[in-house]
Amino acid sequence: MTIGTNARRVDSLDKVTGAALYPGDLPAEHALAAKVVFSNRPHARMVAMDTAPALAIEGVVEVVTAADIPLNEYGLTMRDQPVLVGVDGTGTSQVPSSISRWEADQVAVVIAESEASALAGAQALAIEWEDLPLAPDLAAARTDEILIHPENPADSNAYYTLRIRKGDMQSGWDEADVVVEGTYHLPHQEHAYLQPEAGLAYVEDDGVVTVQIAGQWTHEDREQIAHALELPEPMVRVVYPAIGGAFGGREDMSLQIVLAAAALKLHRRGIDRPVRTVWNREESVIGHHKRHRAEVTTRWGARSDGRIVAVEAEAFLDAGAYNYTSNKVLANLHLTLTGPYKIDNAHIDSHAVYTHSVPGGAFRGFGGPQGSFVSELQMNKVAEVLAMDPIEVRRVNLLHDGDDFITQRPMPDGVSIETVIDELAEASEWDQHHPIDTSVAAMKTLGSDHSAIRTGRGMACALKNVGFSMGFPERCEATVTLYGDDEIESAHLAHAGADVGQGAHTAFLQMAAEAVDLPFEKVTGTFSDTATSGDSGSASASRLTFMAGNSIQGATEEAIKAWIDGDRPAFGHFRYIPRPTDAIDPDTGVGDPNVTLGYVAEVVEVAVDIETGHIRVGTVYCAVDVGKAINPTLIRGQVEGAIVQAHGYTLSENLRVSNGRTENPTFSGYLVPGSMDTPDRIETILVEVADPAGPWGARGMAEMPFIPYAPAVVAALHDATGVWFDKIPLTPDRVLAKLREARVT
């Protein structure tokens, strides 16, 4: 038995000794340095570019421009972004590529003998711009006076809308005894992964363009490169070395296409030298997408017994300059605005809106944190108005197996939210009074005035899709090879799934060992290389353990059949395809959008200094249904990492984006929690309600602990002060201003 054990991570020794090679560490003889040049224009038309001054810099070898991109467009779900902005207009792309719509639109890649020469060449580029008017935020963009994408058939910056029309709203409002309203503002968040973007590209002897980089889906990266450069996919290879975190920030393109284009241009000139680049932190913060800003207005009607009978909401998601995955994130936000609750009457409109700002894209929770912030605070406010316990009011409304979801189709089997809440309540001793540490100081060197400290507890829960949804053709492939003579002595797994720090490859090998009935140390693996593995899908959507486990089970079964037939070694390949899902009807919300779901609930204890606005989080209790714990230690690591990341989102990480520009692109101005800023204690409660479709019953969980944290903290802060906060992050100045406005003493 290897499943359920705490097998040591297969990459742990290399990582703690420094032997692990991240993209910026890869050895390459005679490598050239590349500098990617940003437009530095939130909205402007390129009138002219002269590369001659750059090429005249000593050491500069080549400059890649839009003219070198045969099909100058890309995008995961909508190809609405040029690879490089240039003077050539649209070309063969449907995207007008002479327009910069974001300060980090890329315009050129300067290749040189050294980083210093590449930087000098980039600074020497002569570019003439015609600045254009800005619509830098939701307020400006929603007027449609300035269109970010005039080529869009919608003829509006609100380019993608989803609706829910369920039940009879008038009868719902007639039934309601109380009505709770709210307007909520959710901020950007920077991914802040350990290693900024970096990569190495070269052309192999057989002409294959190879890119070694950090990402989340090797085969999708390959497809995007091949599409833009008009290459057959077999002529592109993508390999992931060690990855220093991702959290959705590496799901979209950063350097993949431009590095491939650089290597290819050099090769066609007869220069077969690798090309590498490593962004600094400021380039990384400016140059990749963020968690979406959002604004949501909603009102809920409830009966006196706590039953929610009507929900209305309108949500606006700031997509920024390009779609990235905004349409998919919007769908998740849309479906979490009613939480894990059975709602009979709902009228919801959700819109993705283009702005001249940093694009919003995938980030842990993928719309769930924004939607659940709204639904959980609304539920907590209902509890307050009705003088009900927050857990009891939830029990009145929770979804169960067989219930219709907000999409008017039955929930996927295995609904466990009530069990999760029950185990949370027991572990946190919710019904008992707990003394909370009241030491809160603005600075560690200052004492704490205990007379100014208020303490409280809050809770929230959530559900989240596991796997791609909304009709996307989900799939995952694995190949297993068995070795031995009379008996199976060892096995090898080839799988493209990315280990972005979560320990996925260790879990894969544990599942393979379990399926083959071998000791863990007898199974080896080759991972994250399009040349050796079939398509795994992305390391996102909490899907990888679920999908990879099913593919590994299938591949093992095929390999064992070959073994029985006498093959030595015996090969087994399997492509797992789960049950299909539906894209919900955009006008009614009707559909079956999710393969399966995960469930989580949290209790948070806080202390707040009402004289300074500083908040200290004490104990966090997190109950999460994992279906079956493949590796409990890895799961606890994911829970703790998600909560710390959510802690920053909730309390300190205030990304300032104004007039299309990021104003604090360094960690001295954007405050990611340090080790002394995190919750005092995190208690993880692993719930194991088997998912009927999961491998060994497992279901994905890595995003879930992030989602309810912010509303639970806000609920605890309300418990402490009597004041509701509808906007995060809860920086001391904001907290203090609101407390003074409410005259809290």
Secondary structure, 3 states (H helix, E strand, C coil): CCCCCCCCCCCHHHHHHCCCCCHHHCCCCCCEEEEEEECCCCCEEEEEEECHHHHCCCCEEEEECHHHCCCCCECCCCCCECCCCCCCCCCCCCCCCCEECCCCCEEEEEEECCHHHHHHHHHHCEEEEEECCCCCCHHHHCCCCCCCCCCCCCCCCEEEEEEEEECCHHHHHHHCCEEEEEEEEECCECCCCCCCCEEEEEECCCCCEEEEECCCCHHHHHHHHHHHHCCCHHHEEEECCCCCCCCCCCCCCCCHHHHHHHHHHHHHCCCCCCEEEECCHHHHHHHCCEECCEEEEEEEEECCCCCEEEEEEEEEEEEECCCCCHHHHHHHHHHHCCCCECCCCEEEEEEEEECCCCCECCCCCCCHHHHHHHHHHHHHHHHHHCCCCHHHHHHHHECCCCCECCCCCECCCCCCHHHHHHHHHHHHCCCCCCCCCCCCCCCCCCCCCHHHEEEEEEEEEEEEEEEEECCCCCCEEEEEEEEECCCEEEEEEEECCCCCCCCHHHHHHHHHHHHHCCCHHHEEEEECECCCCCCCCCCCCCCHHHHHHHHHHHHHHHHHHHHHCCCCCEEEEEEECCCCCCCCCCCCCCCCCEEEEEEEEEEEEEEEECCCCCEEEEEEEEEEECCCCCCHHHHHHHHHHHHHHHHHHHHCCCCCEECCEECCCCCCCCCCCCCCCCCCEEEEEEECCCCCCCHHHCCCCCCHHHCCHHHHHHHHHHHHHCCCCCECCCCHHHHHHHHHHCCCC
